[in-house]
Amino acid sequence: MKFVIQRVTRASVTVDGEVTGKIGKGFMVLIGVAQSDTEEIADKMVKKMCNLRIFEDSEGKTNLALADVGGELLLISQFTLYADCHKGNRPSFIDAGKPDMASAMYEYIIEEAKKYVPTVERGIFGAEMKVELLNDGPFTVILDSADLFGA
């Protein structure tokens, strides 16, 4: 499982001209699910994401988590995080989760995130989405379950 977390002052996602998710200060997160991912891995990833201390405190140090700043989440599925570009110029997505499994895992991640953060907005799994954000910093962190938990 991979999360690309961008600290934002605002972010939104639009599908077919309609806004499906919109947040102020918080994290816009691109979520990639691998075929081997489990709910246990998702639990660990969500907990790690929600507890990341990457907001500045009164002294300018990155010491505060989402809950400390009343931050919000915008969670967007993105299977292309599992692009394999080792051979040739056309990426392979063989390691990405199959749509039914990945969709269920995405929904699970959204529900788990709501246990930590009151405002959790979303994109639409499998849809053609337009994402807008104002990256704050810029500050971007990549969480990869293979690196974090050996999963």
N, C-alpha and C positions, 0 to 999 in steps of 0.2 A: 504494500500500500504506500502511496506517495501523496503527500500534501505539499503544495506550494503555497506558502502563507505570505500574503502581502499586507503589511500594516497600512491602513488607508484612513483618510479623513472622510471619504465617501466612496461608495461603489454601487453599481446597479447592473442588472442583467435583463436583457430584452429578448423576447421570442416573438417573431411575427409582428413587430411593432408594439407589443404590449410588455410593460415592465412586469416581470415575474418576481423580482427580488430587488430590494433597495435598502442600503444601510448608511449610517453616518460613520462615526469613528469606530474602528474595529479591524477585523481581518476579512479580507476577501481570499477564499481558499479554493484552489483548484485541486480536485481529488481524483487520483488515479487508483483503480482497483485492479489487482492481479488475480488470476484464476485461483491462486493458492491462498488468498486472503480469507480470514475467518472473523467472526464477531469478536473473539478474544483479541485479535490484532487491532481491530477497529476500536475497541474499548481503550486500549493502551494509547493509540494514536490520538484519539479525541481528548483523552485526559492530558496528554503531553501538550497538545495544541492549546487547549484552554488554559493551561497553567504557565505557558510561556510568558516570561517577564520581559517584554520588549517595548513597553511604553515607558516614557521618561517620568521620573519622579520630580519633586520640587528642586532637586539638585542637578537635574539633567542626566541622571544615570538611568539606564534601562533596567528598572527595578519593579515595574508594575505589570500585572496580568490584566486580561480582559475584564474580569470582575472588579478589579480595583479602579478601573476608569469608566465603568458602565459601558464597555464596548459591546459591539454587535458582530454577528457573523453572517457572511454571505458565502454559501457553500455551492460549488459548481462542479459537476462531474466532467472529467476530461480524460478519456481513455488514451489520448495521444501522449500522456506522460509516460506510457510504456512503449514508446516508439523505440525500436531497435534499428540503429543506423550503421551497424557494423559492416554490412555487405551492400555494395551498390549505393545508389542515390535515392532509392525509394524505401522509406521506412517500413518495417514489418511490425505488426501489432500482435504477434502470436502470444505474447506474455500477458496481454490485457485480459481482464475478466470477460467471460462471455456475457452478452447483454442481460439475460435474465438474472444471472448471479450478481453481476455488477450493479444492476439497478436495485436489487434487494439490499445489497451492502450499502449503497448510497443512501437509501431510505433509513437504514439502520443507523448510519453515521449521523444523519440529521436528528433523529430522535435522541441519540446519546448526547449530542451537543446541547440539546435543550435542557439537559440535566445540569449543565454548567452555566449557560448563558440564556437570559430571558428572550432575547431577540435573535432568532435564527431564520434568515431568509435563504432563498434557494433559486437555482436554475431549474430547467426541466431536462431530465435525463434523456439523452439521445437527440435532443432538439438542436437545431442550428441557432446558436445564441450569440448575441452581441453583448460584450462585457465592457463597461466603462468604469474606470477607477481613478482616484487621485492617490497615488502611492505616497505615503507619509515618510519622508526620509531621503531617498527611498530606503525602505527596509523590507527585505524579502528573506524568508527562511524556508529551507526545504527539509521536510521530515520524510525519511524513507524507512519503513519498518525493517527492511533488510539491514540497514546500518544500525538502527536503534535497538532492535530486539532479536536480530538474527532470523527474522521471519521472512 
